[in-house]
Amino acid sequence: MIISGQYNIGHICTRQQCDKGLADKVAFRWLPASGETSAITFSDLDRHSNRFANALANLGFAPGEILFTFLPKCPEQFFAFLGTLKRQVICGTLFSNFGDEALLDRLGDSKAKGIVTKKSFLKKLGRIRDQLPHLKYILVTDIGSHQSAEVLSYPVLMSEASSEFTTPLTSPDTPSVLHYTSGSTGKPKGVLHVHGSILMQYATAREVLRLGPDEVYWCTADQGWVTGTSYGIIGPWSLGVTQIHYGGMYDAAKWFDILQNEKVTIWYSAPTALRMLMREESSLYKSYDLSHLKHIFCVGEPLNPEVIQWSRTVLKQEIYDTWFQTETGAIMIANRPGLEVRPGSMGKPVATIEPAILADDGAPVPDGEQGNLCLKPGWPSMFATYLNKETAYRQKFSKGHYFTGDTAVKDHEGYYWFKGRSDDVINTGGHLISPFEVESALLELEEVAESGAIGVPDELLFEKVVAFVHLHAGYSASKELEIKLRLHISNRVSSIATPQELFFVDKVPKNKSGKIMRRVLKARYLGQDEGDISTLED
């Protein structure tokens, strides 16, 4: 795959596919939520991404600087992503439902020089603009002319840029993609990857997802998520595979129309989406012809055994659960064709990956016992650092292993079984939500004296966000206040972080050093033993 030492992701996914004779092959079929579909060839993908690379060069973007996309799924997302990487500019991706605080945290911490977005999102950016001194350019995909020296028309820039671009030779350790991930404390951390990650994304797309030259592949993940870049852009296009990209939201009938009418052969989605499909009337599926569909894969949170049994019965398909993280950049442990699926298991490690179950002190844990899920470092898609947080990066490594933050069990036959997080991060619908971010947003409101947030089990989302709020004297709980708190979190953090349940309490439990005791909150919610509470505040 690597030719003459060229590791550039943008080049490999476009120009190199054209050079292999795939210029006229469809790279993706674009299905908007409404309107006409269109087909983009690898030649089109190459030209559009070249124009964007040249547009960045014309604006003075230098290798190593940072540009974000803040877009819903749309063709411009892919052109900008690949063109940015061709220019050796680092590309970050943001969920389109992010609120002001989430945007400010990421754009501010990264010192991003530019952002590509839509006109409808300018109001959000405008509210935080004066706090982003390094942000020089806002490129807007749906305005016909430049509005100012910094708010520029993407169509105009593209029309003025050449469609010819020679990608500079790019080494494997050149920075490439930036994703922010949440922890249980502090602000989100920027996970920085390198161009050499394509080696792992290519290998796993081929060997786990079974992507071959004749497949029609649909990954439902948003590009704000690592799955959406690793396996909605890089992996499949490094193999010259035709993708389906759909611009709409979840709709069971529409999704099955796509599977049938586009003759999808490989489908990659999330357990939450599959659980939603499982709740639909089974009669919905009987009229569809899914004979082209070979394999279904999922990622994001553990897959319930019940979903696997449902798919076997209703869809007549096995579902292969896969596991990886933003930090790993590619699939590390997976179920896949040829390996017996043990419902509820993560599967077995992919080639070259060496996991281990370790105690907190780094000692190996016997098979069948729970411990920290760790990986031996050195795989090609391993993150290079946490941007501006080198100490936090180093703390993830101990005793010659990367500590993932997940806990698991390895059985006697080499299968791994996910048990939970070793911290308080909430996994809701495959998205990691920081309880700290939810708590901080709540504390911005004058009514709130204390707040605590936890994740609790949920049949649909795997975990749901639950918030506890203690009000200042003079304020009282009401439905109107609850709505205000929910809206504030949605606007400041994201709609995904909005609590499913919110409780007004007399006190949020803290230890004597002032740390919120989230395990106590969770035990109280679930009606379980609170354990040792000797360190609680009086």
N, C-alpha and C positions, 0 to 999 in steps of 0.2 A: 504493500500500500504506500509506503514512504518511498518517494522517488527523488534521487539526488539530494537527499538530506532536507527536503522540504516538508516541514511538519505543520504548516499553516492550515488551520481548520477551514477557513474560508476558501482557500485555494483548493484543498482536497475535495471539498463538498461541491465545488462548481467547475472550475477550469479542468481539474484532473478528470472529472467524469466526462466532460466534453472530449478531452484528448483520448479517452478510452473508446470513443465512438458513440457516446450516449447523448450527444448534443440535442438531438430531436426527441429524446425520451422524456416523458412527462415526469418532472420532479415532484410536483404536487398539483392536485386538483383542489381548487379553492371553492368551498361551498359556503357562501355568506348566509347569514340568518334569513335574509330576504334578498331577492334579486337573482341575477343570472350567475351560474357557475362559470369558472374559467380554468384553463389548463396552463400551467407554467412549466416550460421545458427546462432542462439543465442549461441550455444556451441562454434562455431568458434569465434564469437565476444568476448566471455568471455576469451577464450584461448589467442587470439591475444592481447587483452587489458591487460591481466595478464602478458604476456611477456614484454609488454612495461612498465608496472608498475615496474616489477623486473629490467628491464634495467635501469630505472631511479634510483632505489634504489642502483644498482651496481655502478652507476656513482656518488652516494653521494647526490642526490637530496633529500632535507628534506621537510616535510610538510610546506606549506606557501611560499615556493620559487616559482618562476614563469618561465613557459616554454610557448613558442608560437609555433603555427603551421603556416607555411607560405607556403601553398600548394594550388594547384588547387583541385577541388573535386576529391577524390580518396579514396580507401579503407583505406590507411594509415592514412588519416585524422581522421577517426572514431576510429581506434585502438589507435592512440596516444591520442586523446581527452579523451576517456573513461579511458585509462590506467593512464593518468596523474591525473585524478580526483580520481581514486582508491588509488593512492599514496598520496592523499591529497595535491598534488602540484597544484597550480593555473594554469589553462590553458587559455591562450589568443589565439585568432584566428585573422589572418591577411588576407586581400584580396591579391590574387596572382598578381594583377596588381598594387600594391603599388609601388611608386617610392622611391628613396633614402631618401628624407626628411621625408616622411611619416613613413618609417621604423625606421629611427633614432629617431624620436619623440617618438614613442611607445616603442621601445626596450630600449631607454635611460631612459625615464621617469620611466618605470617599474623596471629598473635594472634587466631585465630578465637574468636568468642564462643559458637558453638554447633555441634553436629553431630547429624545424623540417622542412626541406625544400627539394627542388630538386636541382640536380646538375646545372640545367640551371639558377637557381637563385643565385648561389654562387657569381657571378660577382657583383650583386647589393650589397650583404652583404659585399663583399670585399672592396667596395669603402667607407664604413662607419665603417669598423671593428675597426679601431684605435680609434674611438670615443665611443666605447662600452666596457669600462673596466670591467663591471660585466658579460659580455657574455663569458661563459666558454666553452660551447659545441654547435656545429652545427652538427645536425644529418641529414644525407642525405639519402633519400629513394632509390636512384637509382645509388649508387656506390657499388662495390663489396668488397671493402676493406677500412680500415681506411687510411686517407690521412695524418693525423697528430694527435697530442695529443688532438686537439680540433675539427677537422673535421672528424667525425666518420661515419662509414657505418651503417645505420639503419638495413639492412638485417643481418649483422654480429652480431650486438647487440641483435637482436631478436632471432637469432639462438642459441646464448649462454645463453639466459635467460630462466628460468623455466616457464612453462605454468600454474603453480600452484601459486596462490597468495591469501592470506587471507586479505581482505580489513579491515583496522582498523575501529572500531566503530566511526562513523562520526556524530557530532552534527549538527543540522540545521543551526547554525550560523557560521559554518566553511567556509572560503572563497573557491570559486569554479571557476567561469568563469569570465574572464576579456575581456571587449570590449571597444575600444576607440570610442568616439563620438565627433563630431566637434561642436564648438560654434562659435558665430559671432566674438569673439575676443580671442586672445591668442591661445595657442597650444591645440590639442585635449586632452580631459580628459578621464582618465581610469575609466570606470564604473565597479565596483567590485560587483559581486553577491555571493550568498552563496548556500550551498547544499540544504537548505530548500526550495529553489525556485522550486524544483521538485514538490512540492505539488500543486502549481498554474499551472505549465506547464502540469501536469497530468490531473488536473481537467478541464482545458480549452480545452486540446486536446480531451478529452472525451465528454464534454458538449457542446462546441462550434463547433469544427471540426467534431464531431460525429464519432470519431475513435473507432471502436469496434474490437473484436477479429478476424473477418473474412475480414476486409478491406485490400485493397491494396492501399497504400498511396504514393503520390508523392508530395514532397515539392521541388520546383525548386530553392530555395534560396541557395546562396553560404554560406559556414560556416563562412566566414568572417563577416557575418551579424548576428545580434541577432536572426532573424527568422530562420537562418540556424542551430543554436544550440538549441534554445528553441523548435522549431517545425520540424527541420530536424534531430534531434538526441534525445533530452531528452523526450519531450512529447510522441511521438509515441512509443519509445522503453520502456518507463516506463509502457506502456500498452501492450507490447508484440505484436506490430503491424508490419506487413511486409511492408517495404518501397522499393521504386524504387529510385536509385541514378544514375544519368546520367552525364557522364563526358564531354559532348559536350556543344557547345554554342547554342544560339537560332537558331532554324530552324523549321519553321512552319510544314513542312511535317514530319520531324523527330519527333517532339513533338507529333503529332497526331498518328504517328506510335506507339509511346510508349503508349499513352493513350489507343489505341485499342489493341495492341498485348500483353501488360502487364496486360490488364483488370483492369486498375486503377479505383478505386471506389471513392476516395477522392483526390482532386487536390487542392494544395495551391500554388499560384503564386503571381505575382506582377501586378499592374495596367498597368505599362509600357509594359509588355509582352502581356497582353490582348489587349492593344491598337494596338500593332504591329500585332497581329493575326487578329484584326478587319480590318486592311488595306489589308490583303491578299484577293485574289479572292475568293468569296463565293463558287465557284465550287470546291475549294480545299477540303472542308469539307464534301461534299456530298457523297464521296465514303467510308467514315469511319463509322464503327460501334462503337458508344460510349454508347451502351445500358448498359454497366456495370457502367458507371459514375453516381454516385448519387449526388455529391455536388461539387461545385467549390467555393473556398474561395480566397481572395486576401488581401494583406497588403502592406504598404510601403508609399503610398501617396493616396490622395482622389481618389475614383473611379468615373469617369464621368458617369452620367446617361445614356449617349449614349452607353457606353459599356454594361451596364445592358440590355438595350433594344436590342442591337445587339445579345447578348448571348441568350436572350429569343427567338428571332426570328430565329437565325441561328443554335445555339447549342441546343436549346430547354432546356436550363438550366438557373436557377437562379444563380447569382453570389453574394456571401455574403462578403461584405467588413468588415474588422476587423481593429481595431486601438490599437496599443501599441507602446512603445518606448524601446530603449536600456535600459533606466533606470527602466522601469516597469518590464522587464523580461518576461512578459507574456501578453496575450490579456486582455485588460481592458474594452473596449467597442466594441460591435460587432453586426452585423447582423448575424443571424443564422437560420437554419431550425426551423419552428414553430413561428417565429417572422416575421410579414409582412415587406417586404423590401420597404423602402421609398427611391427611387433612389436619390443618392447624400448624404444620411445620413450616419453617422458613426454607427447607430444602438442604442442599449441600453446597459447599464452596465451589465457585467457578475455578477454572484452570488458573494456576499461579497464585491464587489467594490462600493465605495460611491464617485461618482464624484460631483463636484460643479462648477458653473460658478461664478467667483468672480471678483470684481473690483481690481485695483492695490493695494488698501488699505485693501483688504480682505473682504470688504462688499459684501454680496450676490447680484447678478444681477438678475432682474426679468426675468421670462421665456420670450423668444422671443427677448432678447437683448444680444448683443455680449459682452463677457468678457473673462477672463483667465480661461482656462480649468484646474481645480485642482482636486486632489484626496486626500481622507483622508488616511494618512499613515497606514501601518501595514499589508499589504497583503504579503504573503510569498515570492514572487519573487521580492519584492522591493529591489533596489540596496542598498548596505551597506555603500558605500562611493564613492567619486571620489578619486582614488589612489593619495596620496601625496597632495591632495587639499581639506582638510577637511573644510576650510572656504567656498570654492565654493559649497561644498555639503550642508552645513548649510544654505546657501543663497537660496537654492531651496525650503526651507520650511518656511512658514509664516502663522500665524493665524490658526495653527493646520492643515495645508494642504500642500501638495506637489504641487508646481506650475510647470506645465509641459512645459511651454514655447509656447504652442499652444493656440490659441483663438478659441472659439466655441460659439454656441447658443444652448440652450436647449428649445425645443418647449413644448407646453402645454400637449403633450401626452408622454413626457419623452424621445423622440428621440434627439440625439445630432447631430449637424451639424458643421463640421470643417470649419473654416474661414481663418486660416493662422497662421503663426508664429508670436510671439510677439518680435522676434529678426530678425537678417538679415541672419540666416542660410538658405542655399539653398538646397531644396529637389529636386534632379534631379534623376529620375528613382528610387526613393525609397532610395537613398543614401544621407545622410546629408553632405554637403560640406561647409566648412568654407570659407567665403570670405577672411578672414584674411590670410589663408594658400595660396590662389591663389595670393593675393596681395604681400605677402612676397616672394613667389617664383619669381614673376616678378621683384621685386626690387633687386634681386640678380644679374640681368644682367646689365652690364655697360651702356647700351643704355637707361635704364628706370629711369626716375626721379621720377615719381609718378604713382600709379596705384590704381584702384578701381574695385571691382567685385560685381556683383549683380545677383540675380535670377529673371527671368521674365517668365511669363506664356508661356507654350509650350504644343501643342496638344498631343504630344507623351510622353514627359518626365515629364509632370506636370510643371516643371520649367527647364529652361536651364541656363547655366552659361554664363554671358556676362561680358567681361572685357574692361576697359577703361585705356589707357596708354598715359602718357605724357612723351615725350622723352627729354633727355638732349640736350643742344645746340650742334650742330655739327652732330647730327644723324637725319635721315629723314625716314619717313614711307615707307615701301615697302612690297611687297608680301613675299620676302625672309625673312625679319625681322619678319613678322607675323608668318610664319612657325617656325622660330627659337623660338619665345616666346611660341607658342603652345607646341612644343616638350619639352621645358624646364619644363613647368608645368606638362606635362605627366610623365616625368622622375623623377621630384622632388616630386610631390604630388601623382597623379595617373591619369590614362587615363580618369577616370570618371570626374575628375575636369577640364579637358581641356575645355576652353571656346568654346561654339558653335559659338559665334560671338566675334570679337575683334575690338575695335575702337581706333584709334589714335586721341588724343584730345589735345587742347592747355593748358588745366588745369583740374585737378581733384578737384571738389568742396569739400572744407573742412570748418569746423567752425573755430572760432577764437582760439580755443584750439588745432587745428590741427586734429580733428577727421574727417574722411572721411564721407561726407554726402551721404550715399547710397540711402536714400529715394529721394534725389534730382536727382541722377543719374537715378534711376528707373523712376521718373516722366518725366524726359527729354526723356528717351528711349521710354516710352509709350505715349508721347505727352500729359501728364496730367499736371494739376496745380502743381507747385513746392511747394506750401504752404509757410509757414513762412521761409524766407531766410535772416532774419535780422542778424543772427549770422554768416553768411558766411564770409570767409576771403575776404578782398577787392581785 
